[in-house]
Amino acid sequence: MSAAELGIYVHWPYCARICPYCDFNVVRDRRQPEQASLAAAILTDLASQRALTGERSLVSIFLGGGTPSLMDPAWAAQIIETARALWTPTDDLEITLEANPTDAETARFAAFAAAGVNRLSLGLQALDDQALRFLGRDHDAGQGLRAVKAARVFPRLSLDAIYALPHQTPHAWTEALRRIVDLGPEHISPYQLTIEPGTAFGRAVARGAWSTPDEAMGEALYAATQDTLEAEGFEAYEVSNHARGEAARSRHNLVYWRGVDYVGVGPGAHGRIRQADTRRATEAERKPGDYIARVGETGLGFASVEALDPAQIAEERLLSGLRIKDGVAFAELSALGLTPAAVLPFIELGLVAEDPERLRATPAGRLVLDRLTFELAQAGTPPR
């Protein structure tokens, strides 16, 4: 019997510039001397968490952030080598690096490929200088194109794009998306711009400086995304992720969406680890200095560890599993009382597929997924 699968998420919090729409746990990169200590703390945290997980089959390593492409590639190599030594890597282990297409980061691509990275997730976001300036990005369209060309050192390439900008039309977005497709990626992640409280964009919208497209336009832009990418051979295997074939899907993100365990290391990183019959939610200290200190004291960076009860586990499976085309098995939702009979009203509304084994959102359901997920969570009658 093979060991259970495991993913690893590594959070590198430093960014050259804080994007105005970002609400992630990030800090401005000022070449802090603590960065070398953070890299060392991540290695220690990984080793300590191996004792918690036991033997596992390592399917993915994701270097995210923040901007992990700003780190010394030698540190990335150490993290990858350590993870591969602690757990048993699969033959098709996916190792992803998030990067922005600045010339400084592009110059490091070859070194990261040599370190073992085999998949690049590039924050292209747009190929129009005006849009990039609005989004507060640290690169222009020319740098984006150079980065895509340089990214050919990696076997797999995913491009991120942001849409639903003020006054953007479905036609303009379709044309922009086709230009991204023409760059030849095998995976595209188009994200609708969301306004988060506490961000620069959140404050701008609150004071009436500008607004995002209304709900009807947002739906039209989403529909244009699906139609354009489907016509180009990209399957919408998740709400915001499209791949040319099953092999091109993000294996790491599928770890989340399918409820596979994952270790989280680095400031603010979350994890999910099953020990015996209990699944535990872990969250690391958010500030780099606090994280380094906690690892020094305990060997682990955890600020909190919570044992999830069956209802919490099922709710997480509902929230993540419904995002993917495959959906989630009803057997995993029993603690919420969700059964094929309980979702009949949603089937009649055309929001949920008729499937006795799995709960799956239809294309219409994906348009209102947040609301649908909330309603479904209320629909079951949890067993007593």
C-alpha positions, 0 to 999 in steps of 0.5 A: 500500500502506497503512502498517502499523498502530500503537498508542500506550500512554501510562503516567501512574503517579500515583494518588490512592490505591494500591488493595490489589490493584494490582501495576502501576507506580504511585506516590502522587500528591502533586502532585509538581513532576516531573509537568510534566517527565514530560509533556514527556519523554513528548512527546520520547519519542514524537518519538524513537520515530517515527524507530524506527517510520517511517511508520505508520497510527495506530489507537489511543492509550491513556492508562493508568496509574496514573490518567491522568485526574489529569493536566492535560487540557492535557497530554493534549491535547499528547500526542494532538496530537503523536501525531497529527502524528507518525503518520497517524491513521486516520479511526476513531482510538480515543483512550481515557482510563482514569479513576476515578469520583471527583468530582474526576476527573469534573469534568475529563471535558469537558476531556478530551473537548475534548482529543480523547479519544473513549472512556472506560474507567471503573474503576467496579468495583462499585456497592455501598459495602461492596464498594468499601470492601473494594477500597480504592477512592477513591469510593462508589457515588453518585460512580460513578453521577454519573461514568457520567452525566458520561461521556456527553460521550464517544462510547464508554464502557467500565465495569470491574467486579471479582468473586470477592470473599470470600463472593460468590455467583453470584446476588449477582454476577449482580444486581450485573452487571445493575445495571452493564448497566442503566447503558448502557455498550457495553463491560464488562470484568469482572475476577476478583479475583486476588491478587498477591504484594507487594500489600496483598491478597497480604499479607492472604491470606498471613496468613489474614485472608481468602480468595478463592472456591475454584476451583469457585466461581470457575468458577461466577462466571465462568459467571454472567458469561458467561451474564448478559452474553450474555443482555444482548447483550454478546459475549465477544470476549476472556476478560475483555472484552464488547462490544455489537457489533464497533464497541464492542470495545476497538481498543487492546486488540486491538492487543495481542491481535492482535500489532500493533506499539505504542509505549510511553511513560511510566515502566515502559511496554512496547512492541513495534516491528518494525524491518526483519525484527526485532520488538523489545521495549522497556521504559521506566525505571520510576521517573518521575525515572529516566525523565525523566533517560533521555529527557533523556540519549538522547531515549528512555525505554528501560531495555532493548531486546530483539530477539525471536527467532521462538520468543519472537514466537510465544510472545507470539502464543500468550499474547495471541492465545488470549485472544480469540474469533478466536484466532491463525493457526497460521502465526504459531505455526510457530516453536513447532511448533504445527500442527492435528495437534499440537493434536488431543489438545486438540480431543478434550478439548474445549478447542480448536476444530477449525479448520485455519487458526486456534488458538481456545480453546473456552468450556471452554478459556477456563475453564483458559486459563492451564494450556491455554496452557502445555500448548499451548506444550509440545505442538509440536515446534519445527522444527530 
